[in-house]
Structure formats: C-alpha cells, structure tokens
Amino acid sequence: MRDDITYVGMDVHKRQTKVAMVRADGKDVVEWSCATETKRLVRRLKKEAEGELLCCYEAGPCGYWVQRELAKSGIRCIVVAPSLIPRKPGERIKTDRRDALKLARLLRVGELTEVHPPSRQDEAARDLCRAREDAKGDLKRSRHRLQKYLDRRGVLWGKGSWTLAHRAWLRTVKFPEAVEQAVFDDYLATVEWNEERVKGLQERLEALSEQAPYAEPVSLLRCFRGIDTVSAMTLVTELHGFMRFESPRALMNYLGMVPSEDSTGERRRQGSITKTGNGHVRRILVEAAWHYRHRPYVSRALRARRAGQPGHVVALADRAQQRLHRRYWRLVSRGKATNKAVVAVGRELIGFLWAVLYPQSLETQQA
C-alpha cells in the first residue's frame, strides 16, 4: 500500500455514478454523485485527488467504455469481478453509496480481483459471435412457433424437418380461413428472415476469422475435432488472449469446469462443476467434447482444415483424439453418466487448446 495513491470506488449505472474516494490512510473519505459522463468525472477526480489515482468499478452492463475513457485521460482504472468481491454474511443493506465506498476500501487493501478488459477490436469481434448466437436462438424459437401452430391444426409433416422437401411442402400449405393463413405466412416469413440473419452474421464472422489477429489462432484451433470456424472464433474472442493463463488448470478454473468442493477436517466432499466464468466458452467446449465419444478418425473436412498447418499442432490434435476418446469410454464403463463424462472430456480438451495457443508452450514445442 502506497501513501501517495488515492483509491476510488465507483458504482456505475447507465445514467448516474456514485463515487467514493479514500485517501491512503483510509480515514479521509470524499463521496459524490455525478452523471455517467467521463469529462465531468475526470475533472472532479483530478480536483479531489492527492497524488496518483487508482479507480475501480464492477464489471456489468455498462461494459468497459468508462475504463477506456479514464485510461485516455491518464487515470488508471480497473474493472473487478463482482462474484469475487468479499461480502460479510451479516450485511443486509445494499445501496449504491455503500457499494462505492466498499469498493474503494477493498481496493485500498488489495482484496479485489481484476477482470482482464478486452480491446475495442476484441470486444467488437466477441459481440459479433454473440449476435450470431442470439440469432440462432431466435431462429430456433421461430421454428418452434411455426411447428406448434401447424400441430394445433393437425397439419403434420413426416420425418426430417427443415430439409429442402420440408420447405417445399411448407410453401404449399393453405388454410381455409384468411386469418389462419395470415398468421401462418407471418410465422413462415419470420423463420426465413431469421435464417437470412444467421447466414449474414455467419458470413461476416467467417470473413473476420481470416483477418489478423484472428487468422492464426483460429486456423490452429480448427485442427481439433469438433472445432470449426465459429467455435474457434468464440474461443479466441471470449478469452481474448491465452497468455494470461499460466497453466491449463488456471484456465479450467476460470471457465468453471472444475468440481466444487466443501471439505473440512478429514471430510472431503466434491460436487458438480462450479460453472463460474465464461458460459459461452464452456458451452462450446462441451459441444466439442461430444465428438470424442466416437472412435478417433480424420474426416475429409478435418483433413482439409489441417492442410498447411504446423505438424506439431496436428500431432497434438491427434493425441487429443486418442486420449479423450479413451477417457470418455473409461468413465462411462465405470458407471458415470454420459453428461458427466463429456464435461470431464471438455475439461481435458482445454489443456490441449492451451498447449497450442499459449506462446511459451508453442515455442517449446517448435524448438
């Protein structure tokens, strides 16, 4: 703790920000409210501060733009993880003012965990991945609405929904009532519009994946079974840098894919995975892990993705296929549920991906 630093906690909202400033000795506290507009905030911070400024606020809906604007003004600001802020069990009153003061005091004693902020470019790429994911969700819901509408009227189709034959059949469906037909046409138009939406975002995402700085890591990740352009881009943009994780275990902990634990004395009790951290990456890893229940095999598509890639990366991806396939069936044969086995495989898959993209590990393998 330095004597020349003024610590600032901010409770940032869309319209208003509560600010609490604590001197290095922890006794002199200055508090105020202001509009969430950085120019006024910067002027007041510099006016009230004594020595160097260190600010913080919780990660949330307001994103990282406040942190970026303060950094442009020469003020150091960190974004902290809300789930890792210490809380007293007896605290029953929560206000914006109390939150700001609490952040300032915890920042002073070093009890806050900083979130690694993405660059503006990484955040834009990440939002593109999430927009495609949202569009896929909207498409699924619109298809369900259309299907349930037809089911309620006894208009049924055989097996194989959303094939070319199914789509051709949908265009021939007619209802005797004009209102019924209007509702059906609206549902069908919504489905087609969402399909175009997904297609447009997919093309934009694939084009971005071929540009720096995403082209190299995406091409390396695509060497693994179960990982193609969209999943590789999601991994790269959501984590925005594997170098900040010093070991595979650190990455596993960050993604919440390690077992929870409640142990005391001689008793040790483990539960389900913690599910902390980034849920988007966790979902991608679990989806990729399902592929490893099949016997190791290099398909034509996977062989095309591996063309021209470094030999040590392809060898590591083949090693992952062998190990993870054995791991899955070993767990299943011991009576583990398939879902649990897949999560365990996904956790080990993280280690292989880390070994490919972590700079020091990559240099070691090349040497």
Secondary structure, 3 states (H helix, E strand, C coil): CCCCEEEEEEEECCCEEEEEEECCCCCCEEEEEEECCHHHHHHHHHHHCCCEEEEEEECCCCCCHHHHHHHHCCCEEEEECHHHCCCCCCCCCCCHHHHHHHHHHHHHCCCCCEECCCCHHHHHHHHHHHHHHHHHHHHHHHHHHHHHHHHHCCCCCCCCCCCHHHHHHHCCCCCCCHHHHHHHHHHHHHHHHHHHHHHHHHHHHHHHHCCCCCHHHHHHHCCCCCCCHHHHHHHHHHHCCHHHCCCHHHHHHHCCCCEEECCECCECCEEEECCCCCHHHHHHHHHHHHHHHCCCCCCHHHHHHHCCCCHHHHHHHHHHHHHHHHHHHHHHHCCCCHHHHHHHHHHHHHHHHHHHHCHHHHHHHHC
